[in-house]
């Protein structure tokens, strides 16, 4: 995230870094290994370049994926990463619920903090759905 903030600016870098946090889940290694352009470090860490560029995924429209993210996680699921979509939905919905509860309890500071995190994870979901839809699917390697 620090690298993203330095190269892309504060807001965009934080959104990109938050997207990476959402994608860090039990399915990450599977998704990473099915991408023909993925790289793995010698110690097993997954390398996720900041300026990822690739061909558009056939049949997956990045703008539609982003539009579907109006419902958190739906765009990522459409783009082929349903587990990332699930985690995104849980994070956005959890912060939304906390925002509501703190607002009802008349606690403006906690309401603002939770609303900020909810917005951040939701923005990251729009970005992540777009990015995922552009990722190249695995190639059928035949001998």
Steps between C-alpha positions, in 0.01 A plus 500: 500500500789734574634447148154566354462824699845620392441426132128573462426761765321471831139421408567277200787323677291428809218359284747279310658384827160427651411291195814297565389445861164364381676268255720361778277208596508118487426491126777744406759235420254311275405817309863600475611162366227493232626829355769421241677830576532443876831486681595338828798605709760238605357501854143432382368858506269595216630793297224742408645781289354844551476578129339178389431497131341221305264408228129533563327185619280369218131527586557718808424869468701708751244784498216258568703341781553844656133589457392178671706604801220733601413184694832431674672186376269435204744646247786284625278192489396583141867544408583150620616549859198412716701456822646851463146620439380329817775658710432839345129470579569396859740790558276767348186363668678468835622859496154615382338321793749650744440843348127461550537371858735781606275756335202364696708516818576868423874445475612726212871417520452123467229559240746702292781247537280208399344696213851583374607136505174392335554753221864401458423129467210574266720715274759221505226259391423712191872513414551130576206391283634705209852363549381140533290521183811607308712210625580231248345159573719189510612369166421145405844352473493185294805283434 
